[in-house]
Amino acid sequence: MATQKGHVELAREYLDHGRHQKLFRLLTDTTDYFRVEYNDIIAVEDTHYLITGYEREGRAGLEDPKYWVKKAIELDTGRRVIMKLSFYENFVSRIGNQEIIFFRSPQKEARVLRQARDNPHFMHGVSVRDSVGNLLRIVDRIPGPTLGGYLHKFSENHKTFFEENLPDVLRRLIKAYRAMGFLHSLREVHGDIRRDHIIVDSRDGLFKWIDFDYNYRHGESIFGIDLFEMGCLLTTVVARGFPALYDLVHKYPDIRDRLELDDMNILYKNRVANLKKIYPYIPDRLNLILLRFSAGAEIFYDTTEELVSDMEEALEDLS
């Protein structure tokens, strides 16, 4: 293993001289993640990482910096990784008539990394502690776009996408949902299911779940939030994007006359759940799944297995 001086020399090979001229710092305490900057070397458990930047996360067309999620290079191997520093927050979100407390838990994400280390549909990595005990997650980078970016590449009209591309997308989504069922069998939740938390791996085409640090205080239904978010994600996939009413009125001027309140999404009141009223070629079995996540729903899914089973049956109508 290289000495401290040796690691500085290794780091120089990756230095972007055009952007960052500052000297290297060796840090062992990552408590203040804002202080961890470009060209810092983080030493944790006898391994050294060069910080090369931080990740951003897209939401609603904007990109928010995630200063606690660093891009890094493992200096002994040259492997590029993501280093997630300890960050805690909590907030209250209203879902229907309920207020749900969400919070970040590095410990929970570390558990998922350990429990799902052999599952190909999850991001992989290890957890380590810095010199003062902060829990870091060192995660392998997954090459490829997010599911949202992947769907965006299909530029043809919706009917063509539905007939030619959706069957394959749904097959892969079903496998990813089955993997989420595996996580639920361990009494763990994802906590923040959405299209940007699936990466479409460019090496094998698998849909892979990322970011497991969110958790929530649940009532009787531990998996209820995950299931509703999976339904919202399925609706987004079938619609090839957010079926937001304010966007649809530009394409379909009479859409307001076709829709009722019961046709809207149970979580997002400005999104349509009853997609058959927009795209009449959607088969009944697929649309009935989407209606389970509408404001007019009277029957809901209790388990991921129930949802996956219905999706597999609905796929038969698309093949």
VEXDREN-2710 file (C-alpha; in Angstrom, 1 decimal):
% VEXDREN-2710
k/r/px/py/pz
1/MET/0.0/0.0/0.0
2/ALA/1.3/3.4/-0.9
3/THR/2.5/5.9/1.8
4/GLN/0.8/9.2/2.4
5/LYS/3.4/10.9/0.1
6/GLY/2.8/8.1/-2.4
7/HIS/-1.0/8.8/-2.4
8/VAL/-0.4/12.4/-3.1
9/GLU/1.8/11.4/-6.1
10/LEU/-1.0/9.0/-7.3
11/ALA/-3.5/11.8/-6.9
12/ARG/-1.5/14.2/-9.1
13/GLU/-2.2/11.8/-12.1
14/TYR/-5.9/12.7/-11.8
15/LEU/-5.5/16.4/-11.1
16/ASP/-7.4/18.7/-13.5
17/HIS/-4.8/21.5/-13.7
18/GLY/-7.2/23.6/-15.8
19/ARG/-9.7/23.9/-13.0
20/HIS/-8.3/23.1/-9.6
21/GLN/-4.8/24.3/-8.6
22/LYS/-5.1/24.0/-4.8
23/LEU/-2.9/21.7/-2.8
24/PHE/-4.1/18.3/-1.7
25/ARG/-5.4/17.9/1.9
26/LEU/-5.6/14.6/3.7
27/LEU/-8.8/14.4/5.7
28/THR/-9.9/11.7/8.1
29/ASP/-13.0/13.4/9.6
30/THR/-15.9/14.0/7.1
31/THR/-18.4/15.5/9.6
32/ASP/-18.5/18.8/7.8
33/TYR/-19.3/17.5/4.3
34/PHE/-19.3/21.1/2.9
35/ARG/-15.6/21.3/3.8
36/VAL/-14.8/18.2/1.7
37/GLU/-13.8/19.7/-1.6
38/TYR/-12.1/19.0/-5.0
39/ASN/-8.7/17.4/-4.7
40/ASP/-9.1/16.4/-1.0
41/ILE/-7.9/13.0/-0.2
42/ILE/-10.1/11.1/2.2
43/ALA/-8.5/8.3/4.3
44/VAL/-10.8/5.7/5.7
45/GLU/-9.9/2.3/7.0
46/ASP/-6.5/2.2/5.2
47/THR/-8.0/3.2/1.9
48/HIS/-7.5/6.6/0.2
49/TYR/-9.9/8.4/-2.1
50/LEU/-9.4/11.5/-4.2
51/ILE/-12.5/13.7/-4.3
52/THR/-13.2/14.9/-7.9
53/GLY/-16.6/16.5/-7.5
54/TYR/-20.1/16.0/-6.2
55/GLU/-23.2/14.5/-7.6
56/ARG/-26.3/16.4/-8.7
57/GLU/-29.9/15.1/-8.8
58/GLY/-32.5/16.2/-11.3
59/ARG/-36.0/16.9/-10.1
60/ALA/-38.8/18.8/-12.1
61/GLY/-36.3/19.8/-14.7
62/LEU/-33.8/21.3/-12.3
63/GLU/-30.6/19.9/-10.9
64/ASP/-29.9/20.2/-7.2
65/PRO/-26.4/19.7/-5.9
66/LYS/-25.9/16.9/-3.4
67/TYR/-22.9/18.1/-1.5
68/TRP/-22.7/15.0/0.7
69/VAL/-22.5/12.7/-2.3
70/LYS/-19.0/12.9/-3.7
71/LYS/-17.4/11.6/-6.9
72/ALA/-14.2/9.9/-6.0
73/ILE/-11.3/7.8/-7.2
74/GLU/-9.9/5.0/-5.1
75/LEU/-6.2/5.8/-5.4
76/ASP/-4.7/2.3/-5.0
77/THR/-6.8/0.9/-7.9
78/GLY/-8.0/3.9/-10.0
79/ARG/-11.5/2.8/-9.5
80/ARG/-14.1/5.5/-9.8
81/VAL/-16.7/5.4/-7.0
82/ILE/-19.4/7.4/-5.3
83/MET/-18.7/8.3/-1.7
84/LYS/-21.9/9.1/0.3
85/LEU/-21.0/11.0/3.5
86/SER/-23.2/11.0/6.6
87/PHE/-26.1/13.5/6.2
88/TYR/-29.2/13.6/8.3
89/GLU/-32.4/15.4/7.7
90/ASN/-36.1/14.9/8.3
91/PHE/-39.3/16.5/7.0
92/VAL/-43.0/16.0/7.0
93/SER/-44.9/15.2/3.8
94/ARG/-48.6/15.0/3.4
95/ILE/-49.9/12.0/1.5
96/GLY/-53.7/12.0/1.2
97/ASN/-55.0/12.7/4.6
98/GLN/-51.8/11.5/6.4
99/GLU/-48.7/13.3/7.4
100/ILE/-45.6/11.1/7.0
101/ILE/-42.3/11.8/8.6
102/PHE/-39.4/11.1/6.3
103/PHE/-35.8/11.0/7.4
104/ARG/-32.3/10.1/6.0
105/SER/-30.6/7.1/7.6
106/PRO/-27.0/6.2/6.5
107/GLN/-27.4/3.1/8.8
108/LYS/-30.4/1.9/6.8
109/GLU/-28.6/2.3/3.5
110/ALA/-25.6/0.4/4.9
111/ARG/-28.0/-2.4/5.8
112/VAL/-29.4/-2.5/2.3
113/LEU/-26.0/-2.6/0.7
114/ARG/-25.1/-5.5/2.9
115/GLN/-28.3/-7.5/2.4
116/ALA/-28.6/-6.9/-1.4
117/ARG/-24.9/-7.3/-2.2
118/ASP/-25.7/-10.3/-4.4
119/ASN/-28.8/-8.9/-6.1
120/PRO/-28.0/-7.6/-9.6
121/HIS/-30.9/-5.1/-9.5
122/PHE/-29.4/-3.0/-6.7
123/MET/-26.5/-0.7/-6.5
124/HIS/-23.5/-2.3/-4.8
125/GLY/-21.0/-1.0/-2.3
126/VAL/-19.7/-1.2/1.2
127/SER/-20.0/0.9/4.3
128/VAL/-16.9/2.2/6.2
129/ARG/-16.4/4.6/9.1
130/ASP/-14.1/7.6/9.2
131/SER/-11.8/8.5/12.1
132/VAL/-14.7/9.9/14.3
133/GLY/-17.3/7.3/13.5
134/ASN/-19.2/8.8/10.6
135/LEU/-20.8/6.1/8.4
136/LEU/-19.7/6.4/4.8
137/ARG/-21.0/4.3/1.9
138/ILE/-18.6/3.6/-1.0
139/VAL/-20.8/2.8/-4.0
140/ASP/-19.8/1.4/-7.4
141/ARG/-20.7/3.7/-10.3
142/ILE/-23.4/2.3/-12.7
143/PRO/-22.8/3.4/-16.2
144/GLY/-26.0/4.5/-18.0
145/PRO/-28.9/6.9/-17.9
146/THR/-31.6/7.2/-15.3
147/LEU/-34.9/5.6/-16.2
148/GLY/-36.3/9.1/-16.9
149/GLY/-33.4/9.8/-19.2
150/TYR/-33.8/6.4/-20.9
151/LEU/-37.5/7.0/-21.6
152/HIS/-36.7/10.4/-23.0
153/LYS/-34.6/8.9/-25.8
154/PHE/-37.8/7.4/-27.4
155/SER/-38.7/10.4/-29.6
156/GLU/-41.5/8.8/-31.6
157/ASN/-45.2/9.3/-30.9
158/HIS/-46.7/7.6/-27.9
159/LYS/-48.6/5.0/-29.9
160/THR/-45.4/3.8/-31.6
161/PHE/-43.6/3.8/-28.2
162/PHE/-46.4/1.9/-26.7
163/GLU/-46.5/-0.8/-29.4
164/GLU/-42.7/-1.1/-30.1
165/ASN/-40.9/-0.2/-26.9
166/LEU/-43.1/-0.5/-23.9
167/PRO/-43.3/-4.3/-23.8
168/ASP/-39.5/-4.6/-23.3
169/VAL/-39.4/-1.7/-20.8
170/LEU/-42.2/-3.3/-18.8
171/ARG/-40.4/-6.7/-18.8
172/ARG/-37.3/-5.1/-17.3
173/LEU/-39.4/-3.0/-14.9
174/ILE/-41.1/-6.1/-13.6
175/LYS/-37.8/-7.6/-12.8
176/ALA/-36.8/-4.5/-10.9
177/TYR/-40.1/-4.6/-9.0
178/ARG/-39.6/-8.2/-8.2
179/ALA/-36.2/-7.1/-6.7
180/MET/-38.0/-4.5/-4.6
181/GLY/-40.2/-7.3/-3.4
182/PHE/-37.0/-9.1/-2.2
183/LEU/-36.1/-5.9/-0.3
184/HIS/-39.6/-5.8/1.3
185/SER/-39.2/-9.5/2.3
186/LEU/-36.3/-8.3/4.5
187/ARG/-38.6/-5.7/6.1
188/GLU/-36.8/-2.9/4.5
189/VAL/-38.2/-0.1/2.3
190/HIS/-36.7/2.0/-0.4
191/GLY/-38.3/5.2/0.8
192/ASP/-38.0/7.4/-2.4
193/ILE/-39.0/5.4/-5.4
194/ARG/-39.0/7.5/-8.6
195/ARG/-37.7/7.4/-12.2
196/ASP/-34.3/9.0/-11.2
197/HIS/-33.6/6.3/-8.7
198/ILE/-33.4/3.6/-11.3
199/ILE/-30.3/3.4/-13.5
200/VAL/-30.5/1.6/-16.8
201/ASP/-27.1/-0.2/-16.8
202/SER/-25.5/0.3/-20.2
203/ARG/-23.5/-3.0/-19.8
204/ASP/-26.4/-5.4/-19.3
205/GLY/-29.6/-3.4/-19.7
206/LEU/-30.8/-4.2/-16.2
207/PHE/-32.9/-1.6/-14.3
208/LYS/-30.9/-1.0/-11.0
209/TRP/-32.2/0.7/-7.9
210/ILE/-30.0/3.3/-6.3
211/ASP/-30.2/5.6/-3.1
212/PHE/-31.6/3.8/-0.1
213/ASP/-30.9/6.3/2.6
214/TYR/-34.5/7.6/2.9
215/ASN/-36.8/6.0/5.4
216/TYR/-40.2/6.9/6.9
217/ARG/-42.2/6.4/10.0
218/HIS/-45.0/4.1/8.9
219/GLY/-48.3/3.1/10.4
220/GLU/-49.9/-0.3/9.9
221/SER/-48.7/-0.6/6.3
222/ILE/-44.9/-0.6/6.3
223/PHE/-44.7/-0.9/2.5
224/GLY/-47.6/1.4/1.6
225/ILE/-45.5/4.4/0.5
226/ASP/-43.2/2.3/-1.6
227/LEU/-46.2/0.6/-3.3
228/PHE/-47.9/3.9/-4.1
229/GLU/-44.7/5.3/-5.5
230/MET/-44.2/2.1/-7.6
231/GLY/-47.7/2.8/-9.0
232/CYS/-46.8/6.4/-9.8
233/LEU/-43.6/5.2/-11.5
234/LEU/-45.5/2.6/-13.5
235/THR/-47.9/5.3/-14.7
236/THR/-45.0/7.5/-15.7
237/VAL/-43.4/4.7/-17.7
238/VAL/-46.7/3.8/-19.5
239/ALA/-47.2/7.5/-20.3
240/ARG/-43.5/7.9/-21.2
241/GLY/-43.3/10.9/-18.8
242/PHE/-45.3/12.6/-16.2
243/PRO/-49.0/12.7/-17.3
244/ALA/-49.4/16.2/-15.9
245/LEU/-52.7/17.9/-16.7
246/TYR/-51.1/21.2/-17.5
247/ASP/-49.0/19.5/-20.2
248/LEU/-51.8/17.4/-21.6
249/VAL/-54.1/20.3/-22.2
250/HIS/-51.7/21.6/-24.9
251/LYS/-51.8/18.3/-26.8
252/TYR/-55.5/17.5/-26.1
253/PRO/-57.5/20.7/-25.7
254/ASP/-60.6/18.7/-24.7
255/ILE/-58.9/16.6/-22.0
256/ARG/-60.6/18.4/-19.2
257/ASP/-64.0/17.4/-20.6
258/ARG/-62.9/13.8/-20.6
259/LEU/-61.6/13.6/-17.0
260/GLU/-63.1/13.4/-13.6
261/LEU/-61.5/13.9/-10.2
262/ASP/-61.5/10.1/-9.7
263/ASP/-59.3/9.8/-12.8
264/MET/-56.4/11.7/-11.2
265/ASN/-53.5/10.2/-9.3
266/ILE/-54.1/9.6/-5.6
267/LEU/-50.8/11.2/-4.6
268/TYR/-50.3/13.8/-7.2
269/LYS/-53.6/15.5/-7.9
270/ASN/-52.3/17.2/-11.1
271/ARG/-51.3/13.9/-12.8
272/VAL/-53.7/11.6/-14.6
273/ALA/-53.9/7.9/-13.5
274/ASN/-56.7/6.8/-15.9
275/LEU/-54.4/6.9/-18.9
276/LYS/-57.0/5.0/-21.1
277/LYS/-58.9/8.3/-21.3
278/ILE/-55.9/9.8/-23.0
279/TYR/-54.6/6.8/-24.9
280/PRO/-57.6/4.6/-25.7
281/TYR/-55.4/1.8/-27.1
282/ILE/-54.1/0.9/-23.6
283/PRO/-55.5/-2.6/-22.7
284/ASP/-58.0/-2.9/-19.9
285/ARG/-55.8/-5.1/-17.7
286/LEU/-52.9/-2.6/-17.7
287/ASN/-55.2/0.4/-17.1
288/LEU/-56.9/-1.4/-14.2
289/ILE/-53.5/-1.5/-12.5
290/LEU/-53.1/2.2/-13.0
291/LEU/-56.6/2.8/-11.6
292/ARG/-55.5/1.2/-8.3
293/PHE/-53.5/4.4/-7.8
294/SER/-56.2/6.8/-8.8
295/ALA/-58.2/9.1/-6.5
296/GLY/-61.3/6.9/-7.2
297/ALA/-59.6/3.6/-6.1
298/GLU/-61.4/1.5/-3.6
299/ILE/-59.0/-1.5/-3.8
300/PHE/-55.2/-1.1/-3.2
301/TYR/-52.2/-3.3/-3.4
302/ASP/-50.9/-4.8/-0.1
303/THR/-47.7/-6.4/-1.4
304/THR/-45.3/-6.0/-4.2
305/GLU/-46.0/-9.6/-5.3
306/GLU/-49.7/-8.7/-6.0
307/LEU/-48.6/-5.7/-8.2
308/VAL/-46.0/-7.8/-10.0
309/SER/-48.4/-10.6/-10.7
310/ASP/-50.9/-8.2/-12.3
311/MET/-48.2/-6.5/-14.3
312/GLU/-47.1/-9.9/-15.7
313/GLU/-50.7/-10.7/-16.7
314/ALA/-51.1/-7.2/-18.3
315/LEU/-47.9/-7.7/-20.3
316/GLU/-49.5/-10.6/-22.1
317/ASP/-51.8/-8.1/-23.8
318/LEU/-48.8/-6.2/-25.1
319/SER/-46.7/-9.1/-26.5
END
